[in-house]
Structure formats: C-alpha cells, structure tokens
Amino acid sequence: MNDPNGFIAINDELHLFYQFYPYDSSWGPMHWGHMTSTDGLAWQEQPVALAPDHVFDEKGCFSGTAILVDNQLILMYTGGEEIDGKLFNNNV
C-alpha cells in the first residue's frame, strides 16, 4: 500500500483509494486499490479501482483524487507515459 488518494464519504460509507502494484512486492505500474469502511476502523478490500490500460497511463495510475458529481463517483489521477525513454505525467 502506498500513497493514499481520493478519500471520500458516500452515503455513510468511507472510500479510500491508494496506489499499489498487485502482482509483486517490487515496483511495477501503479494501480489504485480500493477499501471501504462504515466506521473508519474496520476496512474491507474492494476490487481494483484503476489499472493502467491506456497509452497515457502505461507506466501507472499515480496521485489523484475522488469527487462526487451528481451522485456519480469520479476518479481523477495522473497517468505515467514513456516517450523516447522519458517519463511524462498526464492528468486523467
């Protein structure tokens, strides 16, 4: 678990998103994990919220936030892309 992002309360349930690499204990393209809680003490793991699956986030889904718009959860994050051997960040 790394870099908590998008902490938000929706209908009496807390949602916390965080960066992690689910396939190994070493560094890899960051994903966003998702945990929920009704009391802030006991947390339940949810399915992966974001996984790099586009050119603009091929190196990972990094820091961002969560907002609620018209009762719809929107996740915004910084995607990492490699161009000519250099890492570029894209706000998604």
Secondary structure by P-SEA (a helix, b strand, c coil): ccccccccccccbbbbbbbbbccccccccbbbbbbbbccccbbbbccccccccccccccccccccccccccbbbbbbbbbbbcccbbbbbcc
